[in-house]
Amino acid sequence: MIGVPPSLALRSVVLFAVLFAGVPVHAVPPVVSNVSAQQERTLTGNGWVGGKVNIWYDLADPDSPTVRVSLLVSSDAGSTWAVPAQTFVGSGFGPSVQPGIRK
């Protein structure tokens, strides 16, 4: 799971970019599947307030024990990817993510 800070609204389009280094050209690219996202919300005196966005996904790569996983966020349905994605928690993000289920 990757936690994204409250400043990123659920209406943002989330795109995973799986990048890998040191893998031979003939290798099969990694596959990201079963992506889901859910924004945590809190009821306050002003109504519901959005919180961090939890993102889960499955990652497969038969050619590598680890892959680089990064995240791009868009607030305009993918026309641009300028929303800063900053604070991440969990083992499903970074330069050495092991393939598996529900990252």
N, C-alpha and C positions, 0 to 999 in steps of 0.2 A: 504494500500500500504506500502511496505517496500522499502526504498531506500538503495542500497548497494553502497559503495564507488567505484570510478573509477578504483582502483587497481584490481577489480574483473572483468575480461573480460566476455563478453557474451558467449564465447565459453565454459566457465565453466558450468559444469552440476550442476544444483541447485536441492537440495533435501530438502523438508520440513520434519522435524521430529516433530510431534505433541506429546508432552509428557504431561501426566496428573497425578496429585497427589491427593490423598484423594478420589479417585473414587472407589467404591466397585468393587471387582473382577468380579462380574456378569454383570457389566455395559457394554453397547455397546460402543466400542471405537469411538473416534472422527473421522470424515470423512473430508478430504481435497479434494476439487475438483476444476475444472476449473482454474488450475494454469497457469498463463502466465507471461512472463518476457519480458522486452524491455529495451535495453541499450540506454541511452541518448548519442548523439554524437554531436560534435561541429566541424565545418569546420574551420581549421586554415591554416596558410601558409604552413604547412607540410601535409596538407590533413585532412581527418576526424580523430578525436581523440575521443576515447571512454570515456564516463562519467559514472555516477552512473547507476545501474541497478534497474529498478522499477519492483517489483514483486506483482502480485495480485492473490488472491485465495478466494474461498468460504470455509467456515468452518461450520460444523454442529456437534452438540453434544446434543442429547435430554436429556442426564443424568446430565449435568453440566452447570452452568451459565457461567463459564469461564474455559479455558484450557491453558496450558503452550505451547507456540509455540517457537521453536528454528529453526535455519537454519544451514545446513551443505552445504559446497561448495566443488566441486571436479574440478580439472583441467585435469583429466585423465579418463574421461568417467565413473567415479564411482569406479575405482580400489582403490583409497584412498580418504579421505575427509580431506586433510591437508591445504587447502587454508583458511587463516584466514578471517573470516567474522566478521567485527568489528563495523562499524557505521551504526546504524539503525534509521530510523525516521518513524513516523506513529504509529497507534494503533494496528497494526497487528503482533506484536512481543513482547514476554516477558512472564512473569509468569501468567498473568490474562487477556487473550484475550477473549472477548465475541464472541460467534459464530455469523456468519453473512455472508453477500455477499460482495465481492470486498474488502477484508481486505488488 
